[in-house]
Amino acid sequence: MENNIGDPLVLPSGPITQSRAKRYGAAMYSYVQDQVSQELKTKHLTSIVRNLKAHLGFLYCWRQVLKEWHAHAEWHAQAVLESDSWRLVKCGEARPCRVARPGHARA
């Protein structure tokens, strides 16, 4: 194999001397370190993406729950305001009126 100028992992043509072996070993070590580093980054990013998807799914479900709760609360508030058991007081708060029940005197 001929030595490619840009690729240090290709063995040079000619005899393998001790200095060439050291350079080749260093290049191989560097290559392996880069590959391991990229693998770890890929695994880490994959786990981050997986966690984000899980959190986004949870947030989406929570948003749906809040929407349903808000719709129910809005409907319930409208039903209560339309009934005769609530009246507005001068400070703008809503409070229940005292409704006489059968057998009880009205206050």
N, C-alpha and C positions, 0 to 999 in steps of 0.2 A: 504494500500500500504506500502511496506517496503521501507525504505530509502536506496537508492543506494548511495554508498560511493562517486562515481564520479559525481553524478547529484544532485546539491543543490536545484533543483526545485521540487524534489519529497518530498511530506510531510512526516515527520518522523512518525514512529508508536508511539502510546502512546498519552498522552494528549498534547494539544497545550498550551504551557505556553507563557507568555509575551516575554520572551527572544527568544524562538523558533519563535514566530510570527515576531519579529523584524528581526531575521536572515533570515527568509523566505521572508519577505518583501524586505530586502536589496538584496537578491539573485534575486527576481523577478524584482526589479527595474534595477539591473545590466543587467539582461537578456533582458529586454525591451530596455534599452539604446543601447545594442549591436545590437539588431535587427534593431532599427531605424537607427543607424550608418551605418550598412551594407546596408540598403535600400537606404539611401542617397548616399552612395558611388556608389551603383549600378546605381542609377538614374544619378548621375554625370558622371560616366564612360560611360553610354549609350549616354548621350548628347554629350560627348566628341567624342565618336566614330561616332555619327551621323554627327557632325560638320566636323570631319576629312574626312568622306566619301564625304560630300558636297564639301569641299575644294579640295580633290583629283579629284573629277569629274570636277570641274572648271579648275584645272591645266591640266587635260587630254584634255579638250576641247581647252584650250589655246595652248597647245602643238600642237594639230592638226591644229589650225589656223596658228601657226608659221611655221609648216611644209609646209602647202599649200602656204603661203606667200613666203617662201623661194624658193619653187619649181617654183612659178610664177616669182619671181624676177630673178632666175637663167635663166629661159627660156627667159624672157624679155631682160636680159643682153646679152645672147648669140645672140638673134635676132638683137639687136642693134649693137653688135660688128661685126656681119657678114654683116651688111649693110654698105654702103659707106659713111654714114653721120658722122662717127666717125673715128678719127685717134689718134694714140698715140703720145704724145709730149715727149720731152727728159726727163722730170722729172718722167715719168711713169703714169701721169694722163691721163685720157681720156677726151676729150672735143669735142664738135660738130664742124665739118668743116662748113664753110660758103658755102652753096650750092646756086648757082645762080638760082633765080626763074624767070620764064618768065616775061619779061618786066622790070627787074631790072638789073642794072649793077653789075658785080661781083667785090668785093672789093679786 
